[in-house]
Amino acid sequence: MAARMCGIVGLFSSDRDRPIDPGHLGAMTGRLRHRGPDDGGSFAAGGVALGFTRLSIVDLATGNQPHHSEDGQITSVCNGEIFNHRELRQELERRGHSFRTRCDVEVLVHLYEEYGSDFVGRLNGQFAFALYDRRRHRLLLGRDHVGIAPLFYTEVGGELLFASEIKALLAHRGVERRVDLAGLDQILTFPGMVSPTTMFQGIHALPPGHVLEAGSGRPARTWPYWDLVYPEAARPAERRDPAFYVARLEELLLASVRRRLDADVPVGFYLSGGLDSSLIGALAQAAAPDRRFHSYSITFPQADIDERRPQRLMAEQLGTRHHEIEFPPAEIIRRLRQAVAAAEAPLKEAYNTCSLALSAMVRESGHKVVLTGEGADELFAGYVGYRLDATGGRIPGTADPLEAMLEEEVRAELWGDPAFFYERDYRLFRETKAGLYSPAAAAALPQFECTLWSPIDRSCLAGRHPLHQRSYADFKLRLADHLLADHGDRVSYANSIEARYPFLDIEVVEFARSIPPDLLVRQDTEKWLLREIARKYLPPAVAGREKFSFVAPGSPYLLAQRVDWIDDLLSPALIRRQNYFDAETVERLRRQHLAGNTRINTTFDTDVLMLVLTFGLFLEEFDMPGYA
């Protein structure tokens, strides 16, 4: 299989006679070389230009893009992998199509010839593609079901621009740099941003499971081809014996891992010491018992957050060539600017710096591909909220009856269900935000306050079991544009590393929708079903281990180091000049942290000062203007 999680860019005009400036395409493509340092390609015709940068994984000699249909009328570039390409290729060859390479993504042009835009629903993979139909002068952009591969777009001077990262769009001299306060408010309020919102006004993220179409004489439009739709609680899926779900999930996960081991370069895996990554490592060994894998871990000198003992236990059991790097807190300071530049957004946590170090270690070892355990928590009930849902408990909110009633009204607007508690009491948090923003920004808060409209499809929450409601919300608010984005794709590709996600195989996701909720949390245990599988593969100390969140020291530590550039970014003079946050509020938080009066529980609390600090880095890195 020819896998290339790389970079794509392009420009499109609805006027097919309009020439595209090749300098723009070159500048945009050049900003994505870290995603694809091995090769590149381009295509241009009237009203369209496509660019591609390649990270060579398989079919190293002939796997470059773009790909074309037999008659040259359909052209595509794709950042990603199509895992069911062999089955699709056989089907297409039976229908008379001929292939020039053995690349997995070459199936796209032929599928489009057969099925039109509906072909996207037939794909199993992690991908973002652009496909151009010369006859119709039609451009299609698509993003995979769960949002592993990123894709951004904007319109400038009558042209639609798109790219795998925003920095490529900013290379076009016509793109303005303006902060989208709705994106900032989402990061502050939710686990992260939610597509289509970004930190850049006028630049949009194509949501997971969506297609964008642009053509002659009509504006671009987007539509969903897939969503995570759980069964209604009143009409649950047909129930089977628990042993069936254990056996079937194990079978699907093994198949998913096998697909992701298919490469012409070595594939390693991360070992965090927890259940998810350990199980993926064990399944990789089971799927390819003749291989000696490389495993990668990060450790910390602070004993309370260090996991080297279970990491080394798993590495020894699996017989891997294990690589680990100790990450002292001082490394956060050294890497924080790079993490913000890679994320293209401010951050609330410092652990992206750890992830950058981890992907750099993979690259230095000579590897390009790693498996990761991301996605298991959101599909199989891995957070504390799921256990509280299952037991009828609740994270404490306000005790005031009136405030509780008003909060339920906010939840009804956000989720369509006043009983669904997600993360925090949002009405009270509005007051916190109003005090954090500058007077000018606070006055405009009703225009960008993210809790005034729902960021998700509320119909997918209506009438669902509480565990399914939380899973859907986590998929949309935590996974796609945070854990798979700033904490996944960006920190991997900053070091030219491809990450693969066995838990997010679409066959695994679709099966997860049918699992009865009481098999997700059972006997007061999160991820019960996964733990039943893990008992076959992992030592009891790991299979039964409670979730240990991947954390790193936050803003109190950074402030205590008295680093000049950190003090400068939080100085009242600069905060006032930028005019996004209130200088007095920021200074009060800074003094509290320096006095040692702040303890941040990252499970429930927002590290507000970390957000302010990294927002300052964001403004500098992307040359963004202050708030007028």
Stockholm file with secondary structure:
# STOCKHOLM 1.0

chainA/1-628         MAARMCGIVGLFSSDRDRPIDPGHLGAMTGRLRHRGPDDGGSFAAGGVALGFTRLSIVDLATGNQPHHSEDGQITSVCNGEIFNHRELRQELERRGHSFRTRCDVEVLVHLYEEYGSDFVGRLNGQFAFALYDRRRHRLLLGRDHVGIAPLFYTEVGGELLFASEIKALLAHRGVERRVDLAGLDQILTFPGMVSPTTMFQGIHALPPGHVLEAGSGRPARTWPYWDLVYPEAARPAERRDPAFYVARLEELLLASVRRRLDADVPVGFYLSGGLDSSLIGALAQAAAPDRRFHSYSITFPQADIDERRPQRLMAEQLGTRHHEIEFPPAEIIRRLRQAVAAAEAPLKEAYNTCSLALSAMVRESGHKVVLTGEGADELFAGYVGYRLDATGGRIPGTADPLEAMLEEEVRAELWGDPAFFYERDYRLFRETKAGLYSPAAAAALPQFECTLWSPIDRSCLAGRHPLHQRSYADFKLRLADHLLADHGDRVSYANSIEARYPFLDIEVVEFARSIPPDLLVRQDTEKWLLREIARKYLPPAVAGREKFSFVAPGSPYLLAQRVDWIDDLLSPALIRRQNYFDAETVERLRRQHLAGNTRINTTFDTDVLMLVLTFGLFLEEFDMPGYA
#=GR chainA/1-628 SS CCCBCCEEEEEEESCTTSCCCHHHHHHHHHTTTTTCBSEEEEEEETTEEEEEEECCCSSTTTCCSCEECTTSCEEEEEEEEETTHHHHHHHHHHTTCCCSSCCGGGHHHHHHHHHGGGGGGGCCEEEEEEEEETTTTEEEEEECSSCCSCCEEEEETTEEEEESSHHHHHTSTTCCCCBCHHHHHHHHHSSSCCTTCCSBTTCEECCTTEEEEEETTEEEEEEESCCCCCCCTTSCCCCCCHHHHHHHHHHHHHHHHHHHTCCSSCEEEECCSSHHHHHHHHHHHHHCTTCCCEEEEEECSSTTTCCHHHHHHHHHHHTCEEEEEECCTHHHHHHHHHHHHHHTSCCSCSHHHHHHHHHHHHHHTTCCEEECCTTHHHHHTCSHHHHHHHHTCCCCCCCCHHHHHHHHHHHHHHHSCTTCCCSSCHHHHHHHHHHHBCHHHHHTHHHHCGGGSCSSCGGGTTTCCHHHHHHHHHIIIIIIIIITIIIIIHHHHTTTCEEECGGGCHHHHHHHTTSCGGGTSBTTBTTHHHHHHHHHHSCHHHHTCCCCCCCCCCHHHHHHTTCHHHHHHTCHHHHHHHCSBCHHHHHHHHHHHHTTCCCCCTTTCCCHHHHHHHHHHHHHHTTCCCCC
#=GC SS_cons         CCCBCCEEEEEEESCTTSCCCHHHHHHHHHTTTTTCBSEEEEEEETTEEEEEEECCCSSTTTCCSCEECTTSCEEEEEEEEETTHHHHHHHHHHTTCCCSSCCGGGHHHHHHHHHGGGGGGGCCEEEEEEEEETTTTEEEEEECSSCCSCCEEEEETTEEEEESSHHHHHTSTTCCCCBCHHHHHHHHHSSSCCTTCCSBTTCEECCTTEEEEEETTEEEEEEESCCCCCCCTTSCCCCCCHHHHHHHHHHHHHHHHHHHTCCSSCEEEECCSSHHHHHHHHHHHHHCTTCCCEEEEEECSSTTTCCHHHHHHHHHHHTCEEEEEECCTHHHHHHHHHHHHHHTSCCSCSHHHHHHHHHHHHHHTTCCEEECCTTHHHHHTCSHHHHHHHHTCCCCCCCCHHHHHHHHHHHHHHHSCTTCCCSSCHHHHHHHHHHHBCHHHHHTHHHHCGGGSCSSCGGGTTTCCHHHHHHHHHIIIIIIIIITIIIIIHHHHTTTCEEECGGGCHHHHHHHTTSCGGGTSBTTBTTHHHHHHHHHHSCHHHHTCCCCCCCCCCHHHHHHTTCHHHHHHTCHHHHHHHCSBCHHHHHHHHHHHHTTCCCCCTTTCCCHHHHHHHHHHHHHHTTCCCCC
//
